[in-house]
Amino acid sequence: MTHVRYIDRTREYYLSQGYEKPYAWSENDQAPFTPLTKPLSESNVGLLTTSELAVRYDADREANPIEETGFRSVYSIPADTPLERFYARTASFDTYATTLDDVNGFFPVARAREAVADGRIGTMPSRYYGAYNNYSRRKVLEEEAPDALNMMREDNVDAAILVPV
Amino acid sequence: MSLIARHLEANGIPTVVIGTARDIVESAAVARFLFVDFPLGSPCGEPYDDAQQKQIFQQALDLLENATQPQTTVDAGYAWSQGDDWKATVFTPEQPYLSGDAEQAWLDRKEAYRQLQRDGDL
């Protein structure tokens, strides 16, 4: 079966729910492109998620490990966080068909760690990056995207894997 | 998400997007896109299927290395193990996309955002 046409499907769905103005998804004819300059085995590879990734912590004894930069802006998650402490806060997924119980199903933390251990990837930065599903294109373009770029530059990221939920 | 990928590419960081909403990502146009034809929420493979997740992750790394031009889409080639019924029902009135608490949380966030705008903090 062919893939779901989400743009058409959501337009019809939200009309049926009483929302009159359809969401204007981004449309571009072309895309910028940067080639890899060195092998991944020598690269520092960043990971970015929109799952509203969070970390379970003991509020009486420690601070929230997540560092936010603003209201629903780019945030960072310590990369040495034990796998079992991750969970997703987002509700924007197909709750009828799947779950977010396994972090690696929507954000490949363990798979990336394996790739570093295997030498397929050189290194990873000391933090993961998170971005929200913001409806405002202006907020994404003027705030989130530059913030993500700045954080990755600070971390000397050579290439990035971005995973929308 | 696609707009962030574009911004990174435009500023010298190569990217690959792993995602399930093919039309949305291709409409925004990104450099490299690994399309996984799974329900929203499982772009990296089925929950707890480590072997499949590993293959999908490798496909993303291969795409990162091998793409030679922008708007390169690769179909990971997997079918959802429970069948394709979800494709017919997602975003239909029979299956409210956000229900109960989730919808209320969404409305609360919208209101918080508007309040910040009114206060001039955004």
Interface residues (C-beta under 8 A of the other chain):
Chain A: M1 H3 V4 R5 Y6 I7 D8 R9 T10 E12 Y13 S16 Q17 W25 S26 E27 N28 D29 Q30 A31 P32 F33 T34 P35 L36 P39 L40 L48 T50 F71 R72 A91 S92 F93 D94 T95 Y96 A97 T98 T99 L100 D101 D102 N104 G105 F106 F107 P108 A110 R111 A112 E114 A115 R120 I121 A131 N133 R137 K139 V140 L141 E144 A145 P146 A148 L149 M152 V157 D158 A159 A160 I161 L162 V163 P164 V165
Chain B: M1 S2 L3 I4 A5 R6 H7 L8 E9 A10 N11 G12 I13 P14 T15 V16 V17 I18 G19 A21 R22 D23 I24 V25 S27 A28 A29 V30 A31 F35 D37 F38 P39 L40 G41 S42 P43 C44 G45 E46 P47 Y48 D49 D50 Q53 K54 I56 F57 Q58 A60 L61 L64 E65 A67 T68 Q69 P70 Q71 W80 Q82 D84 W86 K87 T89 V90 F91 T92 P93 Q95 P96 Y97 L98 S99 D101 A102 A105 W106 R109 A112 Y113 L116 D121 L122
